[in-house]
Amino acid sequence: MTQQSLTQEARYLSAFESFEKNGATRDPSWARALRQAAIARFRELGFPVARRGNEEWKYTDVGPIARAPLLPLMAAAPARVTARRLARYTFGRQAADWNLLVFVDGRYVEQLSSLPSLPTGASVTDLADALANGTGLAEQHLARYADYNKSAFTALNTAFLHDGALVHIPDGVQVDAPIHLLFLYTSRAQDAASHPRVLVIAGKESKTTIIESHGGLEDNQYFANAVTEVALGERAAVRYYKVQRQSEQSFHIATTQVELGRDSTFLSCNLDLGGGLVRNNLNMVLAGEGSSCMLGGLYMVSRNQHVDNQVIVDHAASYTTTRELYKGILDGKSRSVFHGSIIVRKGLHKVNAEQVDKNLLLSDRAEADTKPAFWIYSDDVKCGHGAACGQLDERALFYLRSRGLSEEEARGFLVRGFVAEVVNAIDYAPFRGHAEELVAARLQAM
């Protein structure tokens, strides 16, 4: 551990003491005990800055996070966000009936939030209120899935556990309108850290669609360290879409831990359209027989952006299925990292898993590192993986130009075709339309 990281860790330990005294006094004893255990573990782990023997972070240097004085924002009230600025992140009039929780600089803002389409029984609440009011679900499920003992960033998030969202869909309840959890960062977040936590409990035979989005309103430096836990009961169905549009000066670490019960389904798509240094940890445990997941991802980076996707799928039961497709577009001096591991435990039957990562390099200076892997301990499986990195096909460009398209039009046509496979796989049509608009705008800006 370097002296610089020790200094920054000491700052976090000091900030934690202030947080316990001033920011979380209403929370129950179990939550405070959980935070104490997590900060102790963070003290032991430290930031993963070692460059030797650090395979998990081999291609992503978190030294800038460890060195920067990024401490939790303890403001008494969040910054004001106008309706016009908010509208850029709420998907327009078509989303007027969506359920919306808004967080600004890590704090829940009730005035900007609304739940117009929530059926009886379902609940979407601010996590801070859920903790203060003694919600049994929070005590039962928080930190049960995302293990802070293994990850310094999860430990840090758990230590500062306070703000975020608790979503509970009881057995048999279907939520038709999406639940949008929106985390925004303003100029007040300059050189600050936020640790939002999301907990989703989907009961037996429940259905819901959730959109978790993060956006920076200014081009400033801040650190968003998000952790999401999702638990699916038997035959539950969850669509979970994530949109990351952070400042290109920001650091964004996101850990999503999902556990699937018997015959449940989890469909997701992760869109990375911003951020300076981005790391996504998606960890799936297919714990129940017949469970399945379909995981999509699209990352679009330019200039000096760095995005790292680590996708771990643990097949812990028989008759489970995974479909995984990630694609990246890189321009400028940007860099992407993809590491996907599919694990099939011993003694399982009829496991079917496919994993693909493809990268399109629009610049000679861009770099993509991709490493798909399988860890298979059973024989009765069907698994396949693929990875590719390359530039636009010159023959295809020549063909399109011979048909009257300009070079810019031909390049755009091929790039749009490349990303379409991921976007078209989004199962929820209203969000798919918004995703197409976001991707088109990002392509134009690259």
Secondary structure as a PSIPRED ss2 file (coil, helix, strand):
# PSIPRED VFORMAT (PSIPRED V4.0)

   1 M C   1.000  0.000  0.000
   2 T C   1.000  0.000  0.000
   3 Q H   0.000  1.000  0.000
   4 Q H   0.000  1.000  0.000
   5 S H   0.000  1.000  0.000
   6 L H   0.000  1.000  0.000
   7 T H   0.000  1.000  0.000
   8 Q H   0.000  1.000  0.000
   9 E H   0.000  1.000  0.000
  10 A H   0.000  1.000  0.000
  11 R H   0.000  1.000  0.000
  12 Y H   0.000  1.000  0.000
  13 L H   0.000  1.000  0.000
  14 S H   0.000  1.000  0.000
  15 A H   0.000  1.000  0.000
  16 F H   0.000  1.000  0.000
  17 E H   0.000  1.000  0.000
  18 S H   0.000  1.000  0.000
  19 F H   0.000  1.000  0.000
  20 E H   0.000  1.000  0.000
  21 K H   0.000  1.000  0.000
  22 N H   0.000  1.000  0.000
  23 G C   1.000  0.000  0.000
  24 A C   1.000  0.000  0.000
  25 T C   1.000  0.000  0.000
  26 R C   1.000  0.000  0.000
  27 D C   1.000  0.000  0.000
  28 P C   1.000  0.000  0.000
  29 S H   0.000  1.000  0.000
  30 W H   0.000  1.000  0.000
  31 A H   0.000  1.000  0.000
  32 R H   0.000  1.000  0.000
  33 A H   0.000  1.000  0.000
  34 L H   0.000  1.000  0.000
  35 R H   0.000  1.000  0.000
  36 Q H   0.000  1.000  0.000
  37 A H   0.000  1.000  0.000
  38 A H   0.000  1.000  0.000
  39 I H   0.000  1.000  0.000
  40 A H   0.000  1.000  0.000
  41 R H   0.000  1.000  0.000
  42 F H   0.000  1.000  0.000
  43 R H   0.000  1.000  0.000
  44 E H   0.000  1.000  0.000
  45 L H   0.000  1.000  0.000
  46 G C   1.000  0.000  0.000
  47 F C   1.000  0.000  0.000
  48 P C   1.000  0.000  0.000
  49 V C   1.000  0.000  0.000
  50 A C   1.000  0.000  0.000
  51 R C   1.000  0.000  0.000
  52 R C   1.000  0.000  0.000
  53 G C   1.000  0.000  0.000
  54 N C   1.000  0.000  0.000
  55 E H   0.000  1.000  0.000
  56 E H   0.000  1.000  0.000
  57 W H   0.000  1.000  0.000
  58 K C   1.000  0.000  0.000
  59 Y C   1.000  0.000  0.000
  60 T C   1.000  0.000  0.000
  61 D C   1.000  0.000  0.000
  62 V C   1.000  0.000  0.000
  63 G H   0.000  1.000  0.000
  64 P H   0.000  1.000  0.000
  65 I H   0.000  1.000  0.000
  66 A H   0.000  1.000  0.000
  67 R H   0.000  1.000  0.000
  68 A C   1.000  0.000  0.000
  69 P C   1.000  0.000  0.000
  70 L C   1.000  0.000  0.000
  71 L E   0.000  0.000  1.000
  72 P E   0.000  0.000  1.000
  73 L C   1.000  0.000  0.000
  74 M C   1.000  0.000  0.000
  75 A C   1.000  0.000  0.000
  76 A C   1.000  0.000  0.000
  77 A C   1.000  0.000  0.000
  78 P C   1.000  0.000  0.000
  79 A C   1.000  0.000  0.000
  80 R C   1.000  0.000  0.000
  81 V C   1.000  0.000  0.000
  82 T C   1.000  0.000  0.000
  83 A H   0.000  1.000  0.000
  84 R H   0.000  1.000  0.000
  85 R H   0.000  1.000  0.000
  86 L H   0.000  1.000  0.000
  87 A H   0.000  1.000  0.000
  88 R C   1.000  0.000  0.000
  89 Y C   1.000  0.000  0.000
  90 T C   1.000  0.000  0.000
  91 F C   1.000  0.000  0.000
  92 G C   1.000  0.000  0.000
  93 R H   0.000  1.000  0.000
  94 Q H   0.000  1.000  0.000
  95 A H   0.000  1.000  0.000
  96 A C   1.000  0.000  0.000
  97 D C   1.000  0.000  0.000
  98 W C   1.000  0.000  0.000
  99 N E   0.000  0.000  1.000
 100 L E   0.000  0.000  1.000
 101 L E   0.000  0.000  1.000
 102 V E   0.000  0.000  1.000
 103 F E   0.000  0.000  1.000
 104 V E   0.000  0.000  1.000
 105 D C   1.000  0.000  0.000
 106 G C   1.000  0.000  0.000
 107 R E   0.000  0.000  1.000
 108 Y E   0.000  0.000  1.000
 109 V C   1.000  0.000  0.000
 110 E H   0.000  1.000  0.000
 111 Q H   0.000  1.000  0.000
 112 L H   0.000  1.000  0.000
 113 S C   1.000  0.000  0.000
 114 S E   0.000  0.000  1.000
 115 L C   1.000  0.000  0.000
 116 P C   1.000  0.000  0.000
 117 S C   1.000  0.000  0.000
 118 L C   1.000  0.000  0.000
 119 P C   1.000  0.000  0.000
 120 T C   1.000  0.000  0.000
 121 G C   1.000  0.000  0.000
 122 A C   1.000  0.000  0.000
 123 S E   0.000  0.000  1.000
 124 V E   0.000  0.000  1.000
 125 T E   0.000  0.000  1.000
 126 D E   0.000  0.000  1.000
 127 L H   0.000  1.000  0.000
 128 A H   0.000  1.000  0.000
 129 D H   0.000  1.000  0.000
 130 A H   0.000  1.000  0.000
 131 L H   0.000  1.000  0.000
 132 A H   0.000  1.000  0.000
 133 N C   1.000  0.000  0.000
 134 G C   1.000  0.000  0.000
 135 T C   1.000  0.000  0.000
 136 G H   0.000  1.000  0.000
 137 L H   0.000  1.000  0.000
 138 A H   0.000  1.000  0.000
 139 E H   0.000  1.000  0.000
 140 Q H   0.000  1.000  0.000
 141 H H   0.000  1.000  0.000
 142 L C   1.000  0.000  0.000
 143 A C   1.000  0.000  0.000
 144 R C   1.000  0.000  0.000
 145 Y C   1.000  0.000  0.000
 146 A C   1.000  0.000  0.000
 147 D C   1.000  0.000  0.000
 148 Y C   1.000  0.000  0.000
 149 N C   1.000  0.000  0.000
 150 K C   1.000  0.000  0.000
 151 S C   1.000  0.000  0.000
 152 A H   0.000  1.000  0.000
 153 F H   0.000  1.000  0.000
 154 T H   0.000  1.000  0.000
 155 A H   0.000  1.000  0.000
 156 L H   0.000  1.000  0.000
 157 N H   0.000  1.000  0.000
 158 T H   0.000  1.000  0.000
 159 A H   0.000  1.000  0.000
 160 F C   1.000  0.000  0.000
 161 L C   1.000  0.000  0.000
 162 H C   1.000  0.000  0.000
 163 D C   1.000  0.000  0.000
 164 G E   0.000  0.000  1.000
 165 A E   0.000  0.000  1.000
 166 L E   0.000  0.000  1.000
 167 V E   0.000  0.000  1.000
 168 H E   0.000  0.000  1.000
 169 I E   0.000  0.000  1.000
 170 P C   1.000  0.000  0.000
 171 D C   1.000  0.000  0.000
 172 G C   1.000  0.000  0.000
 173 V C   1.000  0.000  0.000
 174 Q E   0.000  0.000  1.000
 175 V C   1.000  0.000  0.000
 176 D C   1.000  0.000  0.000
 177 A C   1.000  0.000  0.000
 178 P C   1.000  0.000  0.000
 179 I E   0.000  0.000  1.000
 180 H E   0.000  0.000  1.000
 181 L E   0.000  0.000  1.000
 182 L E   0.000  0.000  1.000
 183 F E   0.000  0.000  1.000
 184 L E   0.000  0.000  1.000
 185 Y E   0.000  0.000  1.000
 186 T C   1.000  0.000  0.000
 187 S H   0.000  1.000  0.000
 188 R H   0.000  1.000  0.000
 189 A H   0.000  1.000  0.000
 190 Q C   1.000  0.000  0.000
 191 D C   1.000  0.000  0.000
 192 A E   0.000  0.000  1.000
 193 A E   0.000  0.000  1.000
 194 S E   0.000  0.000  1.000
 195 H C   1.000  0.000  0.000
 196 P C   1.000  0.000  0.000
 197 R E   0.000  0.000  1.000
 198 V E   0.000  0.000  1.000
 199 L E   0.000  0.000  1.000
 200 V E   0.000  0.000  1.000
 201 I E   0.000  0.000  1.000
 202 A E   0.000  0.000  1.000
 203 G C   1.000  0.000  0.000
 204 K C   1.000  0.000  0.000
 205 E C   1.000  0.000  0.000
 206 S C   1.000  0.000  0.000
 207 K E   0.000  0.000  1.000
 208 T E   0.000  0.000  1.000
 209 T E   0.000  0.000  1.000
 210 I E   0.000  0.000  1.000
 211 I E   0.000  0.000  1.000
 212 E E   0.000  0.000  1.000
 213 S E   0.000  0.000  1.000
 214 H E   0.000  0.000  1.000
 215 G E   0.000  0.000  1.000
 216 G E   0.000  0.000  1.000
 217 L C   1.000  0.000  0.000
 218 E C   1.000  0.000  0.000
 219 D C   1.000  0.000  0.000
 220 N C   1.000  0.000  0.000
 221 Q C   1.000  0.000  0.000
 222 Y C   1.000  0.000  0.000
 223 F E   0.000  0.000  1.000
 224 A E   0.000  0.000  1.000
 225 N E   0.000  0.000  1.000
 226 A E   0.000  0.000  1.000
 227 V E   0.000  0.000  1.000
 228 T E   0.000  0.000  1.000
 229 E E   0.000  0.000  1.000
 230 V E   0.000  0.000  1.000
 231 A E   0.000  0.000  1.000
 232 L E   0.000  0.000  1.000
 233 G C   1.000  0.000  0.000
 234 E C   1.000  0.000  0.000
 235 R C   1.000  0.000  0.000
 236 A C   1.000  0.000  0.000
 237 A E   0.000  0.000  1.000
 238 V E   0.000  0.000  1.000
 239 R E   0.000  0.000  1.000
 240 Y E   0.000  0.000  1.000
 241 Y E   0.000  0.000  1.000
 242 K E   0.000  0.000  1.000
 243 V E   0.000  0.000  1.000
 244 Q E   0.000  0.000  1.000
 245 R E   0.000  0.000  1.000
 246 Q C   1.000  0.000  0.000
 247 S C   1.000  0.000  0.000
 248 E C   1.000  0.000  0.000
 249 Q C   1.000  0.000  0.000
 250 S C   1.000  0.000  0.000
 251 F E   0.000  0.000  1.000
 252 H E   0.000  0.000  1.000
 253 I E   0.000  0.000  1.000
 254 A E   0.000  0.000  1.000
 255 T E   0.000  0.000  1.000
 256 T E   0.000  0.000  1.000
 257 Q E   0.000  0.000  1.000
 258 V E   0.000  0.000  1.000
 259 E E   0.000  0.000  1.000
 260 L E   0.000  0.000  1.000
 261 G C   1.000  0.000  0.000
 262 R C   1.000  0.000  0.000
 263 D C   1.000  0.000  0.000
 264 S C   1.000  0.000  0.000
 265 T E   0.000  0.000  1.000
 266 F E   0.000  0.000  1.000
 267 L E   0.000  0.000  1.000
 268 S E   0.000  0.000  1.000
 269 C E   0.000  0.000  1.000
 270 N E   0.000  0.000  1.000
 271 L E   0.000  0.000  1.000
 272 D E   0.000  0.000  1.000
 273 L C   1.000  0.000  0.000
 274 G C   1.000  0.000  0.000
 275 G C   1.000  0.000  0.000
 276 G C   1.000  0.000  0.000
 277 L E   0.000  0.000  1.000
 278 V E   0.000  0.000  1.000
 279 R E   0.000  0.000  1.000
 280 N E   0.000  0.000  1.000
 281 N E   0.000  0.000  1.000
 282 L E   0.000  0.000  1.000
 283 N E   0.000  0.000  1.000
 284 M E   0.000  0.000  1.000
 285 V E   0.000  0.000  1.000
 286 L E   0.000  0.000  1.000
 287 A C   1.000  0.000  0.000
 288 G C   1.000  0.000  0.000
 289 E C   1.000  0.000  0.000
 290 G C   1.000  0.000  0.000
 291 S C   1.000  0.000  0.000
 292 S E   0.000  0.000  1.000
 293 C E   0.000  0.000  1.000
 294 M E   0.000  0.000  1.000
 295 L E   0.000  0.000  1.000
 296 G E   0.000  0.000  1.000
 297 G E   0.000  0.000  1.000
 298 L E   0.000  0.000  1.000
 299 Y E   0.000  0.000  1.000
 300 M E   0.000  0.000  1.000
 301 V E   0.000  0.000  1.000
 302 S C   1.000  0.000  0.000
 303 R C   1.000  0.000  0.000
 304 N C   1.000  0.000  0.000
 305 Q C   1.000  0.000  0.000
 306 H E   0.000  0.000  1.000
 307 V E   0.000  0.000  1.000
 308 D E   0.000  0.000  1.000
 309 N E   0.000  0.000  1.000
 310 Q E   0.000  0.000  1.000
 311 V E   0.000  0.000  1.000
 312 I E   0.000  0.000  1.000
 313 V E   0.000  0.000  1.000
 314 D E   0.000  0.000  1.000
 315 H E   0.000  0.000  1.000
 316 A C   1.000  0.000  0.000
 317 A C   1.000  0.000  0.000
 318 S C   1.000  0.000  0.000
 319 Y C   1.000  0.000  0.000
 320 T C   1.000  0.000  0.000
 321 T E   0.000  0.000  1.000
 322 T E   0.000  0.000  1.000
 323 R E   0.000  0.000  1.000
 324 E E   0.000  0.000  1.000
 325 L E   0.000  0.000  1.000
 326 Y E   0.000  0.000  1.000
 327 K E   0.000  0.000  1.000
 328 G E   0.000  0.000  1.000
 329 I E   0.000  0.000  1.000
 330 L E   0.000  0.000  1.000
 331 D C   1.000  0.000  0.000
 332 G C   1.000  0.000  0.000
 333 K C   1.000  0.000  0.000
 334 S C   1.000  0.000  0.000
 335 R E   0.000  0.000  1.000
 336 S E   0.000  0.000  1.000
 337 V E   0.000  0.000  1.000
 338 F E   0.000  0.000  1.000
 339 H E   0.000  0.000  1.000
 340 G E   0.000  0.000  1.000
 341 S E   0.000  0.000  1.000
 342 I E   0.000  0.000  1.000
 343 I E   0.000  0.000  1.000
 344 V E   0.000  0.000  1.000
 345 R C   1.000  0.000  0.000
 346 K C   1.000  0.000  0.000
 347 G C   1.000  0.000  0.000
 348 L C   1.000  0.000  0.000
 349 H E   0.000  0.000  1.000
 350 K E   0.000  0.000  1.000
 351 V E   0.000  0.000  1.000
 352 N E   0.000  0.000  1.000
 353 A E   0.000  0.000  1.000
 354 E E   0.000  0.000  1.000
 355 Q E   0.000  0.000  1.000
 356 V E   0.000  0.000  1.000
 357 D E   0.000  0.000  1.000
 358 K E   0.000  0.000  1.000
 359 N E   0.000  0.000  1.000
 360 L E   0.000  0.000  1.000
 361 L E   0.000  0.000  1.000
 362 L C   1.000  0.000  0.000
 363 S C   1.000  0.000  0.000
 364 D C   1.000  0.000  0.000
 365 R C   1.000  0.000  0.000
 366 A C   1.000  0.000  0.000
 367 E E   0.000  0.000  1.000
 368 A E   0.000  0.000  1.000
 369 D E   0.000  0.000  1.000
 370 T E   0.000  0.000  1.000
 371 K E   0.000  0.000  1.000
 372 P E   0.000  0.000  1.000
 373 A E   0.000  0.000  1.000
 374 F E   0.000  0.000  1.000
 375 W E   0.000  0.000  1.000
 376 I E   0.000  0.000  1.000
 377 Y C   1.000  0.000  0.000
 378 S C   1.000  0.000  0.000
 379 D C   1.000  0.000  0.000
 380 D E   0.000  0.000  1.000
 381 V E   0.000  0.000  1.000
 382 K E   0.000  0.000  1.000
 383 C E   0.000  0.000  1.000
 384 G E   0.000  0.000  1.000
 385 H E   0.000  0.000  1.000
 386 G E   0.000  0.000  1.000
 387 A E   0.000  0.000  1.000
 388 A E   0.000  0.000  1.000
 389 C E   0.000  0.000  1.000
 390 G E   0.000  0.000  1.000
 391 Q C   1.000  0.000  0.000
 392 L C   1.000  0.000  0.000
 393 D C   1.000  0.000  0.000
 394 E H   0.000  1.000  0.000
 395 R H   0.000  1.000  0.000
 396 A H   0.000  1.000  0.000
 397 L H   0.000  1.000  0.000
 398 F H   0.000  1.000  0.000
 399 Y H   0.000  1.000  0.000
 400 L H   0.000  1.000  0.000
 401 R H   0.000  1.000  0.000
 402 S H   0.000  1.000  0.000
 403 R C   1.000  0.000  0.000
 404 G C   1.000  0.000  0.000
 405 L C   1.000  0.000  0.000
 406 S C   1.000  0.000  0.000
 407 E H   0.000  1.000  0.000
 408 E H   0.000  1.000  0.000
 409 E H   0.000  1.000  0.000
 410 A H   0.000  1.000  0.000
 411 R H   0.000  1.000  0.000
 412 G H   0.000  1.000  0.000
 413 F H   0.000  1.000  0.000
 414 L H   0.000  1.000  0.000
 415 V H   0.000  1.000  0.000
 416 R H   0.000  1.000  0.000
 417 G H   0.000  1.000  0.000
 418 F H   0.000  1.000  0.000
 419 V H   0.000  1.000  0.000
 420 A H   0.000  1.000  0.000
 421 E H   0.000  1.000  0.000
 422 V H   0.000  1.000  0.000
 423 V H   0.000  1.000  0.000
 424 N H   0.000  1.000  0.000
 425 A C   1.000  0.000  0.000
 426 I C   1.000  0.000  0.000
 427 D C   1.000  0.000  0.000
 428 Y C   1.000  0.000  0.000
 429 A H   0.000  1.000  0.000
 430 P H   0.000  1.000  0.000
 431 F H   0.000  1.000  0.000
 432 R H   0.000  1.000  0.000
 433 G H   0.000  1.000  0.000
 434 H H   0.000  1.000  0.000
 435 A H   0.000  1.000  0.000
 436 E H   0.000  1.000  0.000
 437 E H   0.000  1.000  0.000
 438 L H   0.000  1.000  0.000
 439 V H   0.000  1.000  0.000
 440 A H   0.000  1.000  0.000
 441 A H   0.000  1.000  0.000
 442 R H   0.000  1.000  0.000
 443 L H   0.000  1.000  0.000
 444 Q H   0.000  1.000  0.000
 445 A H   0.000  1.000  0.000
 446 M C   1.000  0.000  0.000
